[in-house]
Amino acid sequence: MLQSAGLAIGGGWMGIANASANAAPLDDTPAGSPDDATENMARDVNNALEGAFGRHTGYRRNHTKGVGATGRFVGTPEAARLSRSAVFSGAPIEVIARFSVAGGDPNAEDAERSTRGLGLEFRLPGGALHHMTMLHTPMFFGAMPKTFLDKFRALTLDSATGKPDAERFRTFLASHPDHAAQAHFLAVNNPPPSYANCAYYGIHTFRFIDRRDRETLVRFRFVPRDGEKTLDADELASAPHDFLVPRLFERIKRGPIEWEMRIAIGEPGDPVTDPTLLWPANRREIVGGRLIIDHVVPDAQAGSHKINFDPLMMADGIAPTDDPILLFRSPSYAVSHERRLREGPIRTAAS
């Protein structure tokens, strides 16, 4: 039961059970005043991730296992009518990308029922940057940052067993119904056979702002030209520990990998500040552009390794909503980023 219930973003029971038992959190930030509540929560979340997965020097605290890539994005006139962002200018925009497996274990199994991620940094003319941070599930697992914190505290490894306490996690599930939608999605959809076969969802609602300062509420996803696929039962049972990165390297040998950006237009009454709730499937959509990935690079060597992929790094023409999860991701990512930069580069057997 726990093996399927604990499988939303951040990794599943199987991945956690195999993580390092060296889970002592790094509590290096002073508590501060009540005005520092957000920063304290960000620190606590990163400590909780270390408690659940162990502390892995030089790595991200979440979406730890991954691979870098480079490519370009070409926007459409339809998107440019809704947003004045240079992302949609129609000119090829350089993109630094990172594909990843959720959770804090750099040795996570690629077949585990956790989310796959895609981070994009758009390098715009004049030096401006824009980030998009996405998951292969159409929803998130928490409506508030407290759910994120409580989940990973519930998954803290017991020092005696090296595993999370099952009863503690059941208590978390019973008290956090906002976790259910993503957990159900991951339970009924087998993992993908390749990063190239994932649709990636922006999860949150964003504000597109046009040249006359008019705003449109949107959600977006990237749909793979290679098609969305999942492992069948036999493939899942026989899947090797690591296959996502090797398959991506093999796939790129055949040519660039493409995704089509599709933008859904919000209507009155659509949820704006809760990423666990989906919009109706009949919302009008436009094509926002094409993402083309043409090079894949090992994570430690990639430019993506040093990028924070903070989704609040936005160029003019795209703006956040008041979604508390979206707003919290920036300080949480910043704590992880500062810790791993202070620790230095990833240490491998060759180094």
Phi, psi and omega in degrees: 000311179296330184297331177263333185283335185258030193255010178287186185314136184107356172097161184262178179304316182298316180295321181291320181297334180267358183286166179298137177279356177281077194254016181298122184289153176264102183256083190249010183243128180297153185298321176075192182267171176303335178292344181264022186301320181294316179296321179295320177297319179298318177298316181296321179296316179293324174297320180294322176298319177294325178293329182274328188241354188088164179259118184247107189302127175085358183258159169299150179281336176225157188050048187292317182273124182191184182212145181270163179201163176225159179179214183207162177229138178235115182279171183247159174298328179298315178292323181296335177288334180268330183225134178277005181301141176295344175305325186256022184294338185097345175279149176297126181251126178298137181231132168255128187237160172215125174264145186205164172252133183294156179105170186258019182256114180290350178247026180301149176286136183289345179264006181289154183275066175237175182280152171257145184238157173220120174252138180232134169245117177269123181260099191272161177303142180085000177095358178291152179236150173221135181248145167230132182234118193229163176234161178271004171260144183284356180221162175265175183258002180213142177271341181224152179303331181299327178297318179301312181297312183296325180297311185283337169292322178293335181263010179302136182289132175287133184295334182278320185259340185074013181229161174292158177277121186297319182292322179297321180288324175298322177297319176301312182300319182293332185260000182227077180297340179292347178282341195292321188296313180291321178300321178294317179303314182289332180286326185261352177244117177297158179297158180284153177280345184201149171300332181287349181252021178254139159275143180240130187252138176289348174069308187268168170268137180236162176255118171268134184239125184269186186288349176253017178067019175278141185251144175228130176277130185222158163231152183222160173213160177247121186255127186285135175294333178286352180092146175280129182220155173229158176292137173280178187300317180292319179295321180295318182293329185255006184296136175292166181300318182235116177220341185294314180289312177303320180292327178292319176296321178293319182295321184292339176296335181273355180132173181302151177255134186236148171229146174259127177278124177243131185246121177268137182263123182289156175233161180306135180095346178293140178296133185248327188247012180233104184282000175275348183255132180272156170277156175304144185292344184268014178295142179299138180235150170235160174273124184266342180156186179236132172260126180240118176257123183238356175218141175240138187226137176308144190303316183293340181260351188278149172300334180295336184299328183266359183269139182278337184050042176291116184290351175270002171278098188234135174280160180307135179110348175226134185219157180281166167260189181269022177301118184295330177291315178301315182291332181280337185297326181298306179294327179294315178297324183296321179296313178301315183297315181297319182296314184287329176291323178293326180287337180097185185293162176302134179264120179244171182298331183281343184257000000 
